[in-house]
Amino acid sequence: MEHLLEVKDLCKTYNTFSLKHVNIQVPKGSIVGFIGENGAGKTTTIKAIIGAIKREQGEIRLFGQSIDTNSVKIKQDIGVVMEGSFFYDNFTPKQIARVLSGVYVDWDQTIFDAYLAKFKLPATKKIKEFSKGMCMKLSLSIALSHGAKLLILDEPTSGLDPVVRNEMLEEFLGFIQDEEHGILLSSHITTDLEKIADYITFIHNGEIVFTEEKDELICNYGL
């Protein structure tokens, strides 16, 4: 199994928008940058991959297995970071960890505590008092604390200051030092992708336009 994620002919239709036979692959040991203008279908594709919306057509395979056959077990090995906070505002990181320890069989409290310390996130402060950057760091800390092999990240650095963005990018690069790991990173910040991505997949109006190695794009098509 060379690919951590394989999406084949994914289709989803809304009143004014549709995904049209979307194909994406994330090879082991790589970061795939997923780009496109606002409304192009990046978030819809990611929601279909993680099961947040129901697809109409197509196949999604994670770690060589169909997401339809054993989705609960397969999702244990995925870390997801979406734009915005999805935590109950009155919870603290300590309370969130207590909940997640019952959700993820490989939850590692020691690793989570280490990330809280590294990112300077107070364990007993309520989420509603966190800044956007702090919420993104908390989401990443959770994603990295249960043995995930694949990170699926939707605009994880959007709206963050340059220092925080660089911290996040360094964590992503560190994650794929294990060549059994991989990342699908949706972003409109092309400078971030230029720094860390191995491949670029471009979606426009619900259709994949191309997937190319980043270095080939820079060398052959532009700066």
N, C-alpha and C positions, 0 to 999 in steps of 0.2 A: 504494500500500500504506500504509494508515493505521495498521495494528496490527502491532506487533512480534511479538506472540504471540496466537494464537487457539486455544482449546481448545473442541472441540465434542463434546458427548455422550460424554464420557470415562467409561468403566465399568471397574471392577476389583473382583473378588470374592475375599474370603478366607473362612475358616471362620466368623468371627464379625463380619465387617465388610465393607461394600462401598461403592465409589463409585458413585453413581447419576446418570448423564447430566450430568456436571459440565461447565459452560460458563464460560470465563474469557477475558477480553480485556485486553491491555495496549496502550493507544494510544501512539503516539510522544510523547515529551516528557512522560511522566507516571510517577507512582509509584502502583501499585495495592497497597493494603494487603489482605492475605489473612488473615482472622481466623476464629477458631473455637476451641472448647474443646479440651483435650488429647484426642486420639483422634477428632477430627471428620473427619480426612482431609486435612489440610493437607500433611503430609510425603509421604503416599502420592501425592497429586496432583503434587507437585513431582518426586518420583522418576519418575513416569510421563512427565512433560514432558521430563526430561533423559535418559530412556531407561534409568534404573537398574532399573526393573521393566517388565514387558511388560503393556500394556493389553489388555483383551479386546474393547473396542469404542470407537469414537470417532475423531476426527481431531485431530491436533496440527499446526498450521502456525506456522512461525517465519520471520519476514521475508517472508511471503507464499508460502513454499514448504512442502510437506509434509515433515515430519520423516522420513518413510519413504523419500523419494526420494534424498536426498543428505545423510544425517545427519552424516557426518564433516565435510564442508565447512561445513554450517550451524552446527554446534556450535563452530566456531572463533570465532564472533561472540557466544558466550554466556559470561558469567562467573558461576560458581556458588559460593555460600558457604553451607555447611551447618553446623548446630550440631555442635560437636566437631571434633577434628583427624583428618584422614584421611592425614596424612603419616607416613612412616617415622620413628619417634621418634629414631633416631640420625643422621638427616640434619640438615644445617644449611640455612638459607635459601639460602646460596650453592650448595650441592649440589642443592637442589630446583630452583633457577633453571637450572642446567646441564641437568637432565632436561627441564624444561618448554620450554626453548629448542628442543628437538628435536621437541616435540609441537605447539606453536603456530607457525604460519608467520609470524605478525606479532608474535612475542614481542619486547618492547622492554626490553633489560637496563637501559638508562639510566633509564627510567620506574620499573622495579622497584627499582633502587638508590635512587632519589629517595624512593619510598614507605617503604623500610626506614629511611632517614634521618629522614623526617617522623614516622614512628611510633616512632622510637627502638628499632628491632629489630636486634640484633646479627647480622651476616651469617654469623658463624662459630660461633654458639652452637647447640647441639643442641636440636631441637624438644622433647625430653622435659624440658628445663629451662625451657620457656616457660610462662607463666601462661595461663589461659583467654583473657584479654583479648588477650595477645600473639598467641596462635594465631588468633584472629578477625581481628586486624589483618593477620597474614601472609596469611590466606585472601583478604582483601579486596585486599591488595597484588597478589596473583597475578591475581585477577579483573580488576583494572584495568590490567594490564601487557601485555595481548595484543590490544588494540583491540576489546574487546567492545562491542557495541551494546545488549545486554540483560543486566541483572543479575537472577539468580534467587536470592533470599536466604531461607533457612529459619532463622528465629529467630536472626538474626545478632547481636542485642544482648542475648540472654537471659543472665542471670547476670552481666552486666558492671556495673561501678560507673558512677555517673552521668556522671563526666567522660569515661570511655572511650565510653560510649553516645553522648554528644553529639558526640564526635569522629567517630564512625561516621556519625551522621545528617548531619553537615556534608558528609562525603564523598559521601553519596548525593545530597544536594541539588546539589552541585557537578557530579556526573556527568550529571544531566539538564538542565544548562544547555545542553548540545547537544541540540536538539529532535529529533534522530534517535535519541536514546537513550531507554531506559525501564527500569523496575524492577518486578519482582513481589516484594513483601516480605511474607513470612509472619511474623506476630508475635502474641503474646498481650499485648504491652505497648501498650495503646491510647493511652497518652500520647505514645509515639513516633510512632504513626500520625497522631495529631491534629496533630503538628508538621509532618509532611512529606508525608503521602499526599494524592493528588488524588481517588482513588476507593477505596471499600471494598467488598470482596467477602466475604460472610459464608457460611461453610460449617458445616452442622450435621448430624451423623450421616450423613456422606457425600453430602449434597445441598446445592447452592447455594440459600441462602434469598433473598439479594438481592445486587445490585450497584448502588451509589448513589454519587453524588458526595459526598465527605466533607463539604463545606460545607452541602449539602442535609440531610444527616443531622443535623449539629449544629444547624442552624437549625430544622428541623421536628420532630425527635424527641427531642433531649436535649442535655445539656451534655457 
